[in-house]
Amino acid sequence: MPIPTPHISAKEGDFAPTVLMPGDPLRAKYIAEHYLTDAVLVNNVRGVQGYTGYYKGKRVSVMASGMGIPSIGIYSYELFNFYGVENIIRIGSAGAIHPDLKVRDLVFGMGSCTNSNYASQFGMPGTLASICSFELLQKAVAKADELGYTYKVGNILASDTFYDDGAGSAVWGKMGVLAVEMESTALYLNAIRAGKKALCICTISDHLLTGEALSSDERQNSFNEMMILALEIA
C-alpha cells in the first residue's frame, strides 16, 4: 500500500524508528509538548495525533492508537509495514487483577493473553502466543531499576470488553496474569509478523480486586513516570 495510508497522512520519513503509542491522542500531544523538542505534527487523521521530535537529542515519535485491539491493530500495522517503524512502545493504563500489584505500579507485558479473535487471521494450527521484544523488555527493566520505579513483569490480558457483564477479567489473575488492558495482543502479533519489536508498559490506575483507584492528580504523576521510562529506552 502506498503512503499516505487511509489512516495516516504522514509522508515517508516522517516517523522515527521508535514510536511511543498511548491510547489517547491528547496524551500524545502532552508528551510532544512536555518532553520533545522541535516536535512536528505529522498525522492528525481522525484526530489521532502523531508527532516527531527529539528527546535528549534522539529522534523519537509519539502517536495515539485509539482504544481496543482493532484500532491499535490498524495503526501499528501501517507503522511497521509502510512507514519503516522498527519499535513501538505502548504506554497506557491497566487494571490490576493480581493481589501482588498496587495502584501506581508499572507493569511490563512479557506476554499478552486475550479473549480476542485477532490471531485467527494468521491461520496457525494451534494457539499463537503473543510476546514482547525481549530486547525492549531488558532495557525497560534496567532503566526502571536505575530510576527506582516499582514494577512487575509478566502476563497481561488484552480484553475486547471494558464493561465486562460476566466479570470475566478477574479470573485470569488465578493463572498469574497481572493486569488487564485492551491493546497489547494486536501490537505484539503485528510486530512478530513484521519482524519488528514491541513492548507494552502500563501504569496500574485501578485495582479490580480491591476497588482502589487513583485520583486524577495521582494518575498524572504516575503516567509521567511511564512516559519518561519509555522515552529513555526509545
Buried (B, 14 or more C-beta within 10 A) or exposed (E): EEBBBEBBBBEEEBBBBBBBBBBBBEBBBBBBEEBBEEBEBBBBBEEBBBBBBBBEEEBBBBBBBBBBBEBBBBBBBBBBBBBBBBBBBBBBBBBBBBEEBEBBBBBBBBBBBBBBEBBEEEEEEEEBEBBBBEEBBEBBBEBBEEEEBEBBBBBBBBBBBEEBEEEEBBEBBEEEBBBBBBBBBBBBBBBBBBEBBBBBBBBBBBBBEEEBEBEEEEBEEBBBBBBBBBBBBB
